[in-house]
């Protein structure tokens, strides 16, 4: 199984330094067997924009 990034439902978003939207969350990095590997910050808006930009670039 692959590693996963998990955002807690209780996470309170804060403003992202890159996009300015209040969509930055603390997320847990979890291995396929459920072991906690660490934590990171994830902006759900920037991630969505990157995915959309990559899709346009591929076409």
C-alpha positions, 0 to 999 in steps of 0.5 A, spaced: 500 500 500 502 507 498 503 512 503 497 517 504 496 524 507 490 525 511 487 531 513 483 531 520 475 533 520 477 537 526 483 541 522 481 549 522 484 551 516 488 558 516 490 562 510 495 560 505 502 564 504 501 562 497 494 563 495 491 567 500 485 563 501 484 560 508 485 553 506 491 551 509 491 544 514 495 540 518 495 533 515 498 527 517 503 522 513 501 515 514 504 509 511 500 503 508 500 499 514 497 505 518 504 507 521 504 515 523 510 517 519 510 525 520 506 531 519 505 536 513 502 542 511 497 542 505 493 547 502 487 544 499 486 550 494 493 550 491 493 542 490 487 543 486 490 549 482 496 545 481 492 539 478 488 543 474 494 546 471 497 539 470 491 537 466 491 543 461 499 542 460 498 535 458 492 536 453 
